[in-house]
Amino acid sequence: MPSKKNLEMYEGIGKIIKEYGSNIISIDFRGLNVENMSKLRNEIRKMGGKLKALKNTVFTKYVKNELGWDYKFEGVNGFIFASDNVVDILKFLVKIQKEINFQINWAIFEGKFYDSKATVEISKLPSKQEIIAYLVGAVGSGVSSFVWTINNVVQSFVLVLKAIEDKK
């Protein structure tokens, strides 16, 4: 029979995943002191994520029972939950990991498991906001060129009429 504390943690995992989705990054925070852990937790919260220390056994049971993932989590893990901004958080983690001494263990994005090396590679991808900015720029430049072309045709026509008028 699971303890009351473990049952509460199990239910808490469900609440977190409902709020943040099932994109999860795991870090090994053994090298972090309390000050750096607080700094990391606050920065992740500002970016819209949540850093939580959970028991591996409880987390393993939750993801197997509720999500159908068959992974066994070992070691000292801090679990970071994020929704749309997961790449931004990952970029931040890669940038700061050597400064405050922690390791990125693995990540689960869209239901797929990635080891630490693949997770660092994912951090090199553009974020959702960057992709939207590229798309808006591409669409905007096409519309801008179209408007300029139409304006140029009208302007050329007016100049031709003016030249004809000046000749007469």
N, C-alpha and C positions, 0 to 999 in steps of 0.2 A: 504494500500500500504506500503510495507516494506521500511525502510529508506535505503539510499545509503550505509551507513556504514554496516547495517545488510546484504545487498546483497553482498557486498564485502567479509564479513566474511563467508557467505554461500559458495561463490565461492572458498574462501581460504581453507575451510574445504575439498572441493573436491580435490584441488591440493595436500593438505597434505596426504589425504587418497590414492591418486594415487601414491604418492612418497613412503609412508611408509606402506601402506596396512591397513587393517581394524582391526588390533590388537590394542586395546585401553585400557589404564589404567587410572582411575580417582583418583585424590587425592584431599583432602580438605586441602587447603594451608592457611587457616585462621591464623594459628600460626606462619607462616613464615615471617621473616623480609626480607628486600630487599637483604641483603648480602647472606642469606641462600637460597633465591629463585634463585639468580644468580648462586650460587654454584651448586644447584640442576640442574638447566637448563644446565649449562656447562657440568656437569658429564653425564647427559643423552645424550647430543649432542655428547660427546666423544664416547659413547657406540652405537651411530648410531640411536638414537631416537630423538624425538622432543617433548618438553613440551610447551603447548599452553594454554593460558587462553581464554576461549570462553564463549559467552552468552549461558546459558542453553536452552533458547527458540529457538535460531538459530540452535544450535547443535541438539536439539530434532527434529526440522523440517527436518534438513538435513538427519539424519539417518533414519527417517520415509520415506521421499520422495525418497531418493536415494538408500538406502540399504535395505529398507523394515523392519527395526527393529522398534518395537513398544514399546520403552522405554521412560519414562519421566524423565529427568535429573533435579535434584533440588539441592540446596545448592551452596556452593562456590566450584567450580570444576576447577582443572587444568587437562587438558587432555594430556596424554602422548601417542604418536603414535610410534609404533615400528614394525619392520618387523620380521626378523629371530631371532633377539637377544632379544626378549621380555622377556624370562625367566631370562636372565642375568640382564636386567634392573629391573625386579621385585625383584630379589634377592638383588640388590643394594638398592632398595627402602625399603624393609623390614629391611635391616641391618641399614639404616641411619634414618628411620622415627622417632624414639624416640630421637635421638641426635639433630635433627633440628626441631622437633615438627610439624609434619603433620600426617594426617591419610590417609590410602588407603581406598577409598570408594568402588570401584568395578572394574571389568575388563571385557572386551569382547575379547575372543580368538576364532578364527575360527568361528565367528558368534554366539557364545554362551555367555550368560551373567552370570557372577559369582559375588557373593556378596563379601564383604571384607574378610570374614573368608575363603571362598574357594580360593580367590585370594592369600592369604598368604600361603595356602597349596600348590598351584601351584608353588610357589617360591621354594619349597623344591624339585621339580623335577630336574633332570639333564638337563643342557642346551644342545642345539644342538651340540656345540663343544665337550662337555663331552661325549655325546652319540657316536659321530663319533670317538673320541679317544678310547672309550671302544671297538667299533666295529673293528677298525684297530688293536688294541691290540689282540683281540680274533682271528681275521683272521691271523695276523702275527704269533701268537704262534702256530697255527695249521700248517702253512707253515713251520715254524722253526722246529717243531717236525718231520714233514715229511722229510725235508732235513736231519736232524740229523739221522733219521732211515735209509735212503738210504746210507748216508755216513758210518754209523756203519756197514751195511751189506758189503759194499765194503772193509772197513778196516778189518773186520773179515775174509773175503775171502783172502785178501793179507797176513794176519798173518798166516792163515792155510797153504797157499802156502810156506811161509817162513819157517814154522815149518817142512813141508815135505822136503824142500830143505836141511835144517839143519840136518835132520835125515839121508839123503843119503850121 
